[in-house]
């Protein structure tokens, strides 16, 4: 199963994107975070989910593995299909989505297209505890001090790399020490995987 794509944007219209990968064009519906600051001709890396039904096959694209994981939790709830889950993530963003569900703010969730009162209540009832680990990870990520003047074009790859390193057990203080060099590498076009490798190398040097 394909879980990740890396290619060039051929077309981009709102949250619909066509990505060319080795002479093949993948049409995806993406979250707002995934298309933010993107334009045709840009290189893009996306975590993807393939939804196959009796009548159609659709690709969905995500900014990070964590966003895709939250999407997976959302569609596990009865009545929440991929399109509704994408609507929730694009309306609120993954951090606010997790905050609303874990703090039982079902009324706010109805602000997303396709989410009625019953579905909102079901999301809170079924995912309030399940999403707590994600909320804790977001809290930890805030503790990482990023370098001044981080440009939004580089931020997505830097965010993915720091999140990946955080999941490996590195503390916010350690990641703050290497965020500057990683940001510079991200501005030069390094992928998230490259940044993680560079981060691991720098972190090993930091240890006495």
N, C-alpha and C positions, 0 to 999 in steps of 0.2 A: 504494500500500500504506500502511495506517495504521501508524505507528511510535510514536505518542505519544498519550495520552489525558489530558484534564483535565476533571474532573467531580466529582460528589458521591457519596459512598458511600451506597448504599441498604441493602445487607446485607453483613455481614462475619462469617464463621464460620471460625475457624482461618485457613487460607491461601486460602480461597475468598472472592471479593469481587464484588459487583455494583456497577458504577459507572454513574451516570446522566449521559449527555452529550447535551444537546439533545433530551430526551424519549426517548432510546434507552438501554436498559440493557445494558451489556456485562458478561458473566460471565467472570471471570478466575481462574486459579490463579496466586497470587502467591508470591514468595519471602518469607521471614520478615522480611527487612529492609524490604520494601515495605509490609507490614501493621503493622509495629512502631509502637505508640503511636497507631494509627488507630482510629476508631469510626464507626458509622453517623451520617451527617450531616456528617462532615468533608469538606472539599475535598481532593482528591488529584490528583497529577500522576504518571503512570506511563509508562514506556517499555514498549512492548508487542510481542509476537511472536505471529503467527497461524500455527498449525500445522494444515494441512489434509491429511487422508488420505482414502482411499476411503470410510471409514465414519464419520468424524467431523471436526468443526472445533472447535478449542480455542484460546482466548486465554490467553496467559501474561503476567504483569505484573512489572515490575522497578523497583527503587528508583532506578537510575541507568543512564545509557547504558553505563557501563563494566560494570555487572553484566550487562546484556543482551549486551554484546560477549563477555564470558567465557562466558555461556550458549551463544552461537553457536559458540565454540571447543569446548566440551564435547560438543555434539551432532554435531560433525563427526567424532567418534570412533565407529567401528563398535561397535554394541551399546549406545550411549548415546542413548536417546531423550529427548524433552523432559521427561518425568516424572522420569527418573533424574537428568537435569541439574538440575532444580529441587530434587530431594532433596539433591543434593550442595551446592548453594548455600545451602539452608535449614539444613542440618546444620552446615556449617562457616562460612558467610559467605564472601563473595567473596575477601577478603584471605587467610584461612586456607586456602581452597581452592587459591588460586594458590601459596601457600607450600608446601603439602603436595606438589603436583604438581612444582613446580620443584626441590624438594629430594628428590624421588624417595621419598617416604614412602607407598608404595602400600598398606602394611598399614593405615595410619590411614584411608585413603580407604574401606576396606570398612566403616567405621562408618556410612556413609550407606545408607539403604534402597535396595535394587536394585543395589548395587555389590558384585560378587563379586571374587574374587582375580584372575581373568583380565581383567576390565574395568578394575580398579584398575591393573594392570600396563600395560595398553594406554594408559590415560590418561597415565601417566608417560612411556611410550615415545614417544607421538605429540605430547604437548603440553609436555614439559619445556622445550624451547627456545622454543616458540611463545609461552608465557605469561611469559617473562622480561621483556618490555617492561612488562607490567602490574605485575610485582613492583617494577620500578624506579620506576614512577609512585607506588605505594603508599609507597615509601621516601621519595620527595620530599614527599608530602603530609604525612608525619609532621613534617617540618621547619617547616610552617606553624604559627605560634603563634596559637591561637584565644583569644578573650577569655574571661576567667574567668566562670563561671556560665552557660555555654551550656546552654540547655534542650533536651532531646531533641526537643521538638516542632518547634523551628526548625532543628535540626542537619541533617536530610536535605536541605533546600533550600540551606542554606549549604554543605554538603559538595558538592552538585552544582555550585553556582556556582564554588566555589574550584577544583574539579577542571577545570571548563571553562576557567577563566582560566589555570590551570596548563598546560593543553594548548595554549593560545595562545602560550606561551613566557614568561609572567611568572614571576619567581623567587619562592621561598618568602618571602624577606625583604620583597618588594614586597607580596605578598598578606597577610602578617601585618599590614602597616600599614593595610589597608583592611578587615580581617576584622571589626573592631568595628562600624563603620557598617553593614556588610552583615548582621551578626547582628541588629542592631536592626530593619533593614528586614524580615528574615525573620520576626521575631517579630510584625510587624504584618501578615503574610500575603503578602508579596511572593513571586512565583513565582521559579523558578530563572532563567528568561529575564530577568526584571526585575532580579534581583540581578547577573547578568552585565553588563547594560547599565549599571547603577549602578557596578559595580566598574570597568568600563572608563573611565567618566567620572572616577572618583576617581583611578585609576592615571595617567591623563593629567595630572591636576592635580599629582600627586606629582612628576612629572618636571620637572627644572629647565628 
